[in-house]
Every structure is written in structure tokens, then in C-alpha cells.
Amino acid sequence: MSSGNVSAEKVVDVKSAAATQVRGVSEGTKDASSSEFKRDFRFWMIFVALCCCTLLSALDLGGIGTAGPTIVHALNGSDFTWVASAYALAAAAFIPLSGNVSQMLGRRIVILGGIVIFAVGSAVCGSAHNLAVLIVGRAIQGVGAGAIQALSSIIITDLVPLRERGVYAGVTGLIWTTGSATGPFIAGGLSQHATWRWLFYLNLPLSGLALLVVGTFLHLKKPEGSVWNKLAKVDWVGNVLVMASTCSCMIALTFGGIRFPWSSAKVLAPLIVGIFGFAITLFYEAKWPKNPVIPLRVLSNRTSSAGYVATFVQGMVTLGVGFYLPTWFQAVKGATPVLSGVYFLPLAATISPSAIVQGIIVSKTGYYRTVNLFGWCITLLGVGLLVSLKHSTSIGLVVLYQLFMGVGMGFLYSTTFPVLAPLPLSDNGAAVAFITFLRQFSQAWGVAIGGTILQNALKSRIPTSVLGQEGVQQSGQIAYAIVPLISGLGDPLKDQVQQAFVDSFRRVWIAFTACSAVGTLSLFVMKNYPLKKTVDGKWGINRDRKSAKVDQCASAKVVEQANGEKEKEKQAV
């Protein structure tokens, strides 16, 4: 063998070794973060930070409904609709953008930005001296809350393997339920004994705490490159289309059957424009953007698609039942607002513990499809039993029905598993952002559908002597206008009105039972994919940035040595 051939083989061997080492460095870094799920101090502090963010959003959302009448009266307003809707609309519209931007800039800066924006919105709300400024502040809060909700879910996805994620999702769900449940009591106390403004000002120290913990411990990996180059990669056109379509649909859902009839052009026009806008968005996303806000590949798998449908239906049923069941207690059982909240506790208090239990079961067995089936069947049973409710039904029996629903709805936290199990780890961020968006969006549909059915049913059943009372016909929400009047009605008329509510609510429960059946049927499209025990090495905790640089320098030196050997051999030849 000639010296030239020997030298050439040496160069090839050295280059091969260099390439192997370079691959080992890059893949080793990925495998280290993929195969090892470390529950060290930094991980737990990051998880605590995410729980703080979740609590921050839940307290505000839970308290605004209780303080609403006080706020409207203090600001001399007449319409509270937009105070709640501006928040929900902005949150839903900005969730996809938050996920898309975090894919380019990294998770940390987006969630920190969300906390700051939420705090700014809280300050605007607290200092508002008229309803218009309050609505603007609520919209700003919604933008921040959308980023917080999306990034909290995405970061947990980055840090925790899918096989073990259910437990952590259940814990954050418990935090959310706790915040939503205590928010009304805090808001009521502040409104009665201090001022409603502290409902919003209280968010400022909580936001500061969240900023401190997140800023201190949340050091995650992020894409390389300049900020401007990364911003240029964001799918701005797709995000604008999603936001415009979402806003259009949400406006229709906010006003439909409340301020304007569903047959009104003021409702149908934005609804049609919004649905058509989503169709245009999907067409655009399939053709042009390199980094689409909604990659169609996350929708192409039938198991994932069925999971999205189940997620949407779950949001409709969970919030729809939770929204209207307390009203049933007030209208049919004559409960006060506080007592109706107490009667509703069995459902609210059962969901989160059940979610934690389902997470443990899935992490131990890996059979998410079976857990989903159990959740949907129990939910279908519980919601279906509501159809049998009568004026004479005991509170104890209603509590039992709520326990069924609470367990079932808690187990439905596993709807994320069929979405993510078939997808590659690299699509986790986009898929989770879309799941979060669907949950927010579906809740508006659940409330709107239930409200429309209830409104139309009551119009044909409530005696004309009650409908004709001052303030009832003028109200866009007949149910809420009549409920305060029931206790003052005479016995025959009172019984007729309460029976009208029983019959009207039965139609609402039938609709949500049908939705639960759709969720159950989605299981027959799903497959049981193995749940991944790794995470995407591109993201996760940046535990040792210095060692990564050392590895890169070592790899560069090996390549440089290989190139030097090649030059020497060329000169020798």
C-alpha cells in the first residue's frame, strides 16, 4: 500500500473520528436531556414558578364574576358583558402567537413578557375610572394570560416526558381549581370591606413574585441567532389570520342570543366571517409559511385529530355544566348565590384530585386510551343523569351526580395524550399551543350554546305575566333577569316558573349529554401509541452552558486537526 493511500486513510479516519465526536457532542447533549428526567432543585423551583403563574391567572378569572356587579355600579356602567369577554377574547387570540414566538425566541422571554403584560393590564384595571378603560385593561390582561397559559403548558411539555406528564398536569389543574374557587371569596371580601380595585392591585405583588421566581430559575435552552432574524421566522400572516378569525367568532358568541338574536346580521356576519377566516388560515398554513403557527402535520394523524376533537368537546361540557348548574340551584331550589356555590363544590372539588389519579395511572401503565374511555363514560353518565333532574330531586342526589361528573372530567385531562403520543417531540410546542387555544375557544362555545338553548326554551315556557315585568323583556339574559324575582312570586306562579326552568335546563343537559357522546365516540378513532419517556433535547433546562461550550471547542479542535493532517498529506504528495 502506498504512503499516499495510507495518509489518505489516516485523514479519513481522523475526519470520521471528528465527525463521530461532533455527532456525539450534539446527540449526547440531546440524549442527556432526553433520557434523563431530573427532579432536582431547579426543576422543582421552575415547577413552583409555573404554579405561581397558573394561580395568578386563576385568581383573577375566578374573582371577576363575583365583583362584577359592584364594579359596574361603581363605574356607572350598564353592560358587564365586555369586561369578561375582552379578557377571554384576547387570551384565545394570543395563545397561538405566544406558542409560535416561543419556538423562535425561546420560552423564557415569552412567559416573562406575559407576566409583565398581565401586570400592566391589572394596573390599568385597578386605576380605571370608567368602564371603557376597564375593558381595555381586561384586554391587556387577557393578552398576558394567554401567554402565561400557553407557555406554562409548553414548558411542562419541554421538561416532563409524556409518560409522566399527567401527574404534573393534574397538580397545575389543582392549583387552577383552588385559585378559581378562592377567587370569588377574595373578590367578595374586597368588594364588601375594602374596594374592588384591590382585586386587580393584588395581582401586582403576585406578578412580582412570579417574575422573581421565573427570572431566577427558568433558564432554558433557546434557538441561536439574532432577535431580528428569529422574529423574521415567525408566521406573522398566519397569526394575524388566526387572531382575526378568533376575534370575529368570539364577538358573535358574546352577543348571540344575549344582546342580539342569533338570526341577527350582527351575530351571523362575524360568525360566518370567523369560520371562513379559519378555512383561509388552514389553506394558507398548508401552502406558504416555513414555520406555521398551526403546522398541518399536527392535524394529519387520526389519533391526534380525534384528540383535538375530544379536547374541544371536553372544554364545552366542563365549562358549560360548571356555568349553568349553579344557576339551576338558584332558579329551581331557591338557593342564594353563596349557597349555590356550596352546592356546586362536589363537582369543583372532585375534578383536580381525579386528574392527579389519572396521571398516576397513565404514568404507571401507559394506557391512556383506557383512561380516556373511563373518563368519557363516567362523564356521559353524570351529565346524562342531569336530564332526570326535577323540582323534587334532593340535593343529595344532585351531589352524587356531580361526583360522577367530577371524576369523569378529571380523568379527561388525559385528552392531551392521544394528541401528543403519535407526534414527534419536535412538534410538541405547536401541538400544546393548539390544545390550549382549543380549550379556551371551546369554553366560549359551551357557554354560548347552553345560553342560547336556555334562552329560547324559557321564552316559550315562562308565563307572560312574568315575562312582561319591567326589566325582563329588555334584558338580553332572561334567565338571570327572572331568577332574582322567583322568591317574591306567589305559590302557583312560582311553581310554574320553576317548572319552566326545570324543563328548559333539561334541554341544556341533553345538549351537553350529546356533546359527551361525541367525545366518547372519538375514542373509536384513536390508537394506543406508546407514551414517550424522553423530552426534546432542543428545549429543557440549560443546566451547564459552560460545559456545552467546552464540548463545542473540543469538537472544533478535532476537526481542525483532521484538516491539518489533510493539508500535510497534500504537501507531501
C-alpha positions in Angstrom: 0.0 0.0 0.0 1.4 3.4 -1.0 2.2 6.1 1.5 -0.4 8.3 -0.2 -3.1 5.8 0.4 -2.1 5.3 4.0 -2.1 9.0 4.5 -5.5 9.3 2.8 -6.9 6.6 5.1 -5.5 8.4 8.1 -7.2 11.6 7.1 -10.4 9.7 6.5 -10.1 8.0 9.9 -9.3 11.3 11.7 -12.2 13.1 9.9 -14.5 10.2 10.7 -13.5 10.3 14.3 -14.0 14.1 14.3 -17.5 13.6 12.8 -18.3 10.9 15.3 -17.2 13.2 18.1 -19.2 16.1 16.8 -22.3 13.9 16.5 -21.6 12.5 19.9 -21.5 16.0 21.4 -24.7 17.1 19.7 -26.5 13.9 20.2 -25.1 13.4 23.7 -26.4 16.7 24.7 -29.8 15.8 23.3 -29.8 12.3 24.8 -28.7 13.6 28.2 -31.7 15.9 28.3 -33.9 13.4 26.6 -33.3 10.2 28.5 -32.8 11.7 32.0 -35.8 13.3 33.8 -34.1 15.0 36.7 -36.3 16.2 39.6 -33.6 18.4 41.1 -33.9 21.7 42.9 -34.0 23.8 39.8 -36.7 21.6 38.3 -38.9 21.9 41.3 -38.4 25.7 41.5 -39.4 26.0 37.9 -42.5 23.9 38.5 -43.3 26.2 41.5 -42.9 29.2 39.3 -45.3 27.8 36.7 -47.8 27.0 39.5 -47.5 30.7 40.6 -48.3 31.8 37.1 -51.3 29.4 37.0 -52.6 30.7 40.3 -52.1 34.3 39.2 -54.4 33.8 36.2 -56.9 31.6 38.0 -57.5 34.0 41.0 -58.2 36.9 38.6 -60.6 34.9 36.4 -62.4 33.4 39.4 -62.9 36.7 41.2 -64.1 39.0 38.4 -67.6 37.4 38.2 -68.3 38.0 41.9 -67.1 41.6 41.9 -68.8 42.3 38.6 -72.0 44.0 39.8 -70.0 46.1 42.3 -67.6 47.2 39.6 -70.3 48.2 37.1 -72.2 50.1 39.7 -69.1 52.0 40.9 -68.1 53.0 37.3 -71.7 54.0 36.4 -71.8 51.4 33.7 -74.7 49.3 32.4 -73.1 46.4 30.5 -70.7 44.0 32.1 -70.5 41.7 29.1 -67.3 43.1 27.6 -65.5 43.2 30.9 -65.5 39.4 30.9 -65.5 38.9 27.1 -62.5 41.2 26.4 -60.3 39.0 28.6 -61.4 35.7 27.1 -61.2 37.1 23.5 -57.7 38.5 23.9 -56.5 35.3 25.7 -57.8 33.0 23.0 -56.5 35.2 20.2 -52.9 35.5 21.5 -52.3 31.9 22.6 -51.2 30.6 19.2 -49.0 33.7 18.7 -47.3 33.0 22.1 -46.6 29.5 21.1 -45.2 30.4 17.7 -43.0 33.2 19.0 -41.6 30.9 21.8 -40.5 28.5 19.1 -38.3 31.2 17.7 -37.2 33.3 20.7 -37.3 30.7 23.4 -39.8 30.0 26.2 -38.3 32.2 29.0 -38.7 35.6 27.3 -42.3 34.9 26.2 -43.6 33.9 29.6 -41.8 36.7 31.3 -43.3 39.1 28.8 -46.8 37.5 29.5 -46.4 38.2 33.3 -45.4 41.8 32.7 -48.3 42.4 30.3 -50.7 40.8 32.8 -49.4 43.1 35.5 -49.7 46.2 33.3 -53.3 45.2 32.5 -54.0 44.7 36.2 -52.7 48.2 37.0 -54.9 49.7 34.2 -58.0 47.9 35.6 -57.3 48.9 39.1 -56.9 52.6 38.2 -59.8 52.7 35.8 -62.4 55.4 36.3 -64.8 54.4 33.6 -65.9 51.2 32.0 -64.1 51.8 28.7 -60.7 51.9 30.5 -61.6 48.8 32.5 -62.4 46.9 29.3 -59.0 48.0 27.8 -57.2 46.8 30.9 -59.1 43.5 30.8 -58.0 43.0 27.1 -54.4 43.7 28.1 -54.7 41.2 31.0 -56.1 38.7 28.5 -53.0 39.0 26.2 -50.7 38.3 29.2 -52.9 35.5 30.5 -52.9 33.8 27.0 -49.1 33.8 27.0 -49.0 32.5 30.6 -51.4 29.7 29.9 -49.7 28.6 26.7 -46.2 28.8 28.0 -46.9 27.1 31.3 -48.3 24.1 29.4 -45.4 24.2 26.8 -42.7 24.4 29.4 -44.1 21.4 31.3 -44.1 19.6 28.0 -40.5 20.5 27.5 -39.4 19.4 30.9 -41.5 16.3 31.7 -41.8 13.2 29.5 -45.3 12.4 28.2 -45.4 9.2 30.2 -45.1 11.1 33.5 -46.8 14.4 32.4 -50.3 13.6 33.6 -49.4 13.9 37.3 -47.9 17.4 36.8 -50.8 18.5 34.7 -53.1 17.3 37.5 -51.2 19.4 40.1 -51.4 22.5 37.9 -55.1 21.7 37.5 -55.5 21.6 41.2 -53.8 25.0 41.5 -56.2 26.4 38.9 -59.2 24.9 40.7 -58.0 26.3 44.0 -57.5 29.8 42.5 -60.8 29.7 40.7 -62.6 28.6 43.9 -61.0 31.1 46.3 -61.1 34.0 43.8 -64.8 34.7 44.3 -64.4 34.8 48.1 -61.4 37.1 47.9 -63.2 39.3 45.4 -66.4 39.4 47.5 -64.4 40.3 50.7 -62.5 43.0 49.0 -65.6 44.4 47.3 -67.6 44.5 50.6 -64.9 45.5 53.1 -62.3 47.4 51.0 -62.5 48.3 47.4 -63.0 46.3 44.2 -59.8 47.9 42.9 -57.7 45.7 45.1 -59.0 42.7 43.2 -56.6 44.0 40.4 -54.0 45.6 42.5 -53.5 42.3 44.3 -52.2 40.9 41.1 -49.2 43.3 41.2 -47.3 41.7 44.1 -48.3 38.2 42.8 -46.9 39.1 39.4 -43.7 40.4 41.0 -43.3 37.1 42.9 -43.9 35.1 39.7 -41.4 37.3 37.8 -38.8 36.8 40.6 -39.1 33.0 40.7 -39.3 32.6 36.9 -36.5 35.1 36.2 -34.2 33.4 38.8 -34.7 29.7 37.9 -36.2 29.4 34.4 -33.1 29.2 32.4 -34.0 27.1 29.4 -32.3 26.3 26.1 -33.3 28.6 23.2 -32.6 28.8 19.5 -29.4 30.6 18.4 -29.3 33.7 16.2 -30.1 37.4 16.5 -33.5 38.5 17.8 -34.4 40.2 14.5 -33.6 37.1 12.4 -35.7 34.9 14.8 -38.6 37.4 14.7 -38.5 37.2 10.9 -39.1 33.5 11.1 -42.4 34.0 13.0 -45.5 33.2 10.9 -47.0 36.8 11.2 -49.5 36.4 8.5 -50.8 33.1 9.9 -51.0 34.6 13.4 -53.0 37.7 12.1 -55.4 35.4 10.3 -55.9 33.2 13.5 -56.4 36.3 15.7 -58.8 38.0 13.3 -60.9 34.8 12.9 -60.9 34.1 16.6 -62.0 37.6 17.5 -64.7 37.5 14.9 -66.2 34.2 16.2 -65.8 35.3 19.8 -67.7 38.6 19.2 -70.6 36.6 17.6 -70.6 34.1 20.6 -70.5 37.0 23.1 -73.6 38.8 21.6 -75.5 35.8 20.1 -78.8 35.2 22.0 -77.9 37.9 24.6 -77.6 41.3 23.1 -78.9 40.3 19.6 -80.9 37.3 18.3 -78.8 34.5 16.7 -80.7 35.3 13.4 -79.4 38.9 13.5 -76.9 40.0 10.9 -74.8 41.5 13.8 -74.3 37.9 15.0 -74.3 35.9 11.8 -71.9 38.2 9.9 -69.0 37.9 12.4 -69.6 34.2 12.9 -69.6 33.4 9.2 -66.5 35.7 8.7 -64.7 34.0 11.5 -65.4 30.4 10.3 -64.5 31.4 6.7 -61.3 33.0 8.1 -60.3 29.8 9.8 -60.7 28.0 6.5 -58.5 30.5 4.8 -56.0 30.2 7.6 -55.7 26.4 7.1 -55.3 26.8 3.4 -52.5 29.4 3.9 -50.8 27.4 6.6 -50.6 24.4 4.2 -49.0 26.3 1.4 -46.6 29.1 2.3 -45.1 29.6 5.8 -41.9 27.8 6.7 -42.7 27.9 10.5 -46.6 27.8 10.5 -48.4 28.8 13.7 -50.6 25.7 13.1 -48.5 23.0 11.3 -50.9 20.8 9.5 -48.8 17.8 10.3 -50.0 18.0 13.9 -53.5 17.5 12.5 -52.7 14.8 9.9 -52.7 11.8 12.3 -56.2 10.4 13.0 -55.4 9.8 16.7 -54.2 13.4 17.2 -57.2 14.8 15.3 -59.6 12.7 17.4 -57.7 14.0 20.5 -58.3 17.6 19.4 -62.0 16.9 18.9 -62.1 15.4 22.4 -60.3 18.4 23.8 -62.7 20.8 22.2 -65.8 18.9 23.4 -64.3 18.5 26.9 -63.9 22.3 27.2 -67.5 22.8 26.1 -69.0 20.3 28.5 -66.8 21.1 31.5 -67.4 24.9 31.5 -70.9 24.6 30.2 -72.1 22.4 33.1 -70.0 24.4 35.5 -71.5 27.7 34.3 -75.2 26.7 34.3 -75.5 24.2 37.2 -75.2 26.9 39.9 -78.0 28.8 38.1 -80.1 25.7 38.3 -79.7 25.6 42.1 -80.8 29.3 42.3 -83.7 29.0 39.9 -85.1 25.6 40.9 -84.0 25.1 44.5 -84.2 28.8 45.6 -80.5 28.8 46.7 -78.7 32.1 47.3 -75.6 32.8 45.1 -73.4 31.7 48.1 -75.4 28.6 48.8 -75.4 27.6 45.1 -71.6 27.8 45.2 -71.6 25.5 48.2 -73.9 23.0 46.4 -71.5 23.1 43.4 -68.4 22.2 45.5 -68.7 18.4 45.0 -68.1 18.9 41.2 -65.4 21.5 41.6 -63.5 19.7 44.3 -63.5 16.3 42.6 -62.0 17.3 39.2 -58.4 18.0 40.2 -57.8 15.0 42.5 -59.2 12.8 39.8 -56.9 14.4 37.3 -53.9 13.6 39.5 -55.1 10.0 39.9 -55.5 9.6 36.1 -52.0 11.0 35.7 -50.6 8.4 38.1 -52.4 5.6 36.3 -51.2 6.6 32.9 -47.6 7.0 34.1 -47.7 3.5 35.6 -49.5 1.7 32.8 -49.1 3.8 29.6 -52.7 3.0 28.6 -54.2 6.5 28.0 -57.0 5.2 25.8 -58.5 3.1 28.6 -58.3 6.1 30.9 -59.9 8.3 28.3 -62.7 5.7 27.9 -63.4 5.6 31.6 -63.4 9.4 31.8 -65.8 9.8 29.0 -68.2 7.1 30.1 -68.4 8.5 33.7 -68.8 12.0 32.3 -71.5 10.8 29.9 -73.3 9.0 32.8 -73.1 12.1 35.1 -74.2 14.6 32.6 -76.9 12.3 31.3 -78.3 11.9 34.9 -78.8 15.7 35.0 -81.5 15.2 32.3 -83.6 13.4 35.0 -83.5 16.4 37.4 -86.8 17.5 38.7 -88.0 20.2 41.2 -88.4 17.4 43.8 -84.9 15.9 43.3 -83.0 16.0 46.5 -79.7 17.9 46.8 -78.0 14.7 47.9 -78.9 13.1 44.6 -77.6 16.1 42.7 -74.3 15.9 44.7 -74.0 12.2 43.7 -74.4 13.2 40.0 -71.8 15.8 40.5 -69.3 13.3 41.9 -69.8 11.2 38.8 -69.1 14.2 36.6 -66.2 15.4 38.7 -64.4 12.0 38.5 -65.1 11.8 34.8 -64.0 15.3 33.9 -60.8 14.9 36.0 -59.9 11.7 34.0 -60.5 13.7 30.8 -57.3 15.6 31.5 -55.8 12.6 29.6 -57.2 14.0 26.3 -53.7 15.5 25.7 -52.1 12.1 25.5 -53.7 10.9 22.2 -52.8 14.3 20.7 -49.1 14.1 21.5 -48.4 10.4 21.6 -48.3 9.9 17.7 -46.3 13.2 17.1 -42.6 13.7 17.0 -41.1 15.5 20.0 -40.2 18.5 17.8 -43.9 19.2 17.3 -44.8 19.3 21.0 -44.7 23.1 21.3 -47.1 23.8 18.4 -49.4 21.0 19.4 -49.7 22.1 23.0 -50.3 25.7 22.0 -53.1 24.5 19.7 -54.6 22.4 22.6 -54.5 25.4 24.9 -56.2 27.5 22.2 -58.9 24.9 21.6 -59.7 24.7 25.4 -60.1 28.5 25.6 -62.1 28.7 22.4 -64.3 25.8 23.2 -65.4 27.3 26.6 -66.9 30.2 24.8 -68.9 27.8 22.6 -70.1 25.8 25.6 -71.4 28.9 27.4 -73.0 30.3 24.1 -74.7 27.1 23.1 -76.1 26.5 26.6 -77.2 30.1 26.9 -79.0 30.0 23.5 -80.9 26.8 24.3 -81.9 28.1 27.8 -83.0 31.5 26.5 -85.2 30.1 23.7 -86.7 27.4 25.9 -87.6 29.9 28.6 -89.3 32.3 26.2 -91.9 29.7 25.3 -92.4 28.4 28.9 -92.3 31.4 31.3 -95.8 32.8 32.0 -96.4 36.1 30.1 -97.2 37.8 33.4 -93.5 37.3 34.4 -92.1 37.9 31.0 -93.9 41.2 30.9 -92.4 42.6 34.1 -90.2 45.6 33.8 -86.6 44.7 33.1 -87.2 41.1 31.9 -88.0 41.7 28.2 -85.4 44.4 28.0 -82.7 42.1 29.3 -80.7 40.1 26.9 -80.4 37.3 29.5 -83.9 36.3 30.6 -82.8 33.6 33.0 -80.6 36.0 35.0 -83.4 38.7 35.0 -86.0 36.2 36.3 -84.0 34.3 38.9 -84.0 37.2 41.5 -87.8 37.6 41.0 -88.7 34.0 41.8 -88.6 34.2 45.6 -91.2 37.1 45.5 -93.7 35.2 43.4 -96.9 33.7 44.7 -97.1 29.9 45.0 -99.0 28.9 41.9 -96.9 31.2 39.7 -93.7 30.4 41.4 -94.2 26.7 40.8 -94.9 27.4 37.1 -91.7 29.4 36.7 -89.6 26.9 38.5 -91.0 24.1 36.4 -90.3 26.2 33.3 -86.7 26.4 34.4 -86.6 22.6 35.0 -87.9 21.9 31.5 -85.6 24.5 29.9 -82.5 23.3 31.7 -83.3 19.7 30.7 -82.8 20.8 27.1 -79.4 22.2 28.1 -78.4 19.0 29.8 -79.5 17.0 26.7 -77.2 19.1 24.5 -74.2 18.6 26.8 -75.0 14.8 27.0 -74.9 14.7 23.2 -71.5 16.5 23.3 -70.3 13.9 25.8 -71.4 11.2 23.5 -69.3 12.8 20.7 -66.3 12.8 23.0 -66.9 9.1 23.8 -67.2 8.2 20.1 -63.8 9.9 19.3 -62.1 7.0 21.2 -63.0 4.6 18.4 -60.8 6.6 16.0 -57.8 6.6 18.4 -54.9 4.1 18.6 -53.0 3.5 21.8 -49.4 4.7 20.9 -46.6 4.1 23.3 -46.0 7.2 25.5 -42.5 8.7 25.1 -40.2 8.6 28.1 -37.9 11.3 26.7 -38.1 15.0 26.0 -37.0 17.1 23.1 -33.3 17.9 23.6 -33.7 21.2 21.8 -35.5 22.6 24.8 -35.4 21.9 28.5 -33.3 23.3 31.4 -29.9 24.8 30.3 -28.1 23.1 33.2 -24.5 23.8 32.2 -23.9 26.3 29.5 -20.1 26.3 30.1 -19.7 22.6 29.5 -21.6 22.8 26.3 -19.2 25.5 25.0 -16.2 23.3 26.1 -17.6 20.4 24.1 -18.1 22.5 21.1 -14.5 23.8 21.3 -13.2 20.3 21.7 -15.1 19.2 18.6 -13.8 22.1 16.7 -10.2 21.2 17.6 -10.6 17.7 16.4 -12.0 18.9 13.1 -9.1 21.4 12.8 -6.6 18.6 13.5 -8.2 16.5 10.7 -8.0 19.4 8.3 -4.3 20.0 9.2 -3.4 16.3 8.6 -5.1 16.6 5.2 -3.0 19.7 4.3 0.2 18.0 5.3 -0.6 14.9 3.2 -1.3 17.1 0.2 2.0 18.9 0.6 3.8 15.5 1.0 2.2 14.3 -2.2 
